[in-house]
Amino acid sequence: MRKPLACICKNADALRHKLKETLYTGTAHASFMHYSCVWLRIFSLKW
């Protein structure tokens, strides 16, 4: 009672895509947070 290979491949591909998406949004969010911190620091120095 083995699962078809195509089904497994499809699931793995979907999982990888989801992981990549999560990773991308995570890094984008992290860099955004970093830049906001930098901008906040610059503005606080100016005032």
C-alpha positions in Angstrom: 0.0 0.0 0.0 2.5 2.6 -1.2 1.5 6.1 -2.1 2.1 7.1 -5.7 5.4 8.8 -6.2 3.7 11.7 -8.1 1.6 12.5 -5.1 4.6 12.5 -2.8 6.5 14.7 -5.2 3.6 17.1 -5.4 3.3 17.3 -1.6 7.0 17.8 -1.2 7.0 20.6 -3.8 4.1 22.3 -2.2 5.8 22.1 1.2 9.1 23.4 -0.2 7.2 26.3 -1.8 5.5 27.1 1.4 8.8 27.0 3.3 10.5 29.2 0.8 7.6 31.7 1.0 7.8 31.7 4.8 11.5 32.1 4.7 11.2 35.0 2.2 8.6 36.9 4.2 10.6 36.3 7.3 13.8 37.8 5.9 11.9 40.6 4.3 10.3 41.4 7.7 13.6 41.2 9.4 15.3 43.6 7.0 12.4 45.9 7.2 12.6 45.9 11.0 16.4 46.5 10.8 15.9 49.5 8.5 13.2 51.0 10.7 15.5 50.7 13.6 18.3 52.5 11.7 15.9 55.2 10.6 14.6 55.7 14.1 18.2 56.0 15.3 19.0 58.6 12.6 16.0 60.6 13.4 16.6 60.5 17.2 20.1 61.7 16.6 18.8 64.6 14.5 16.4 65.8 17.2 
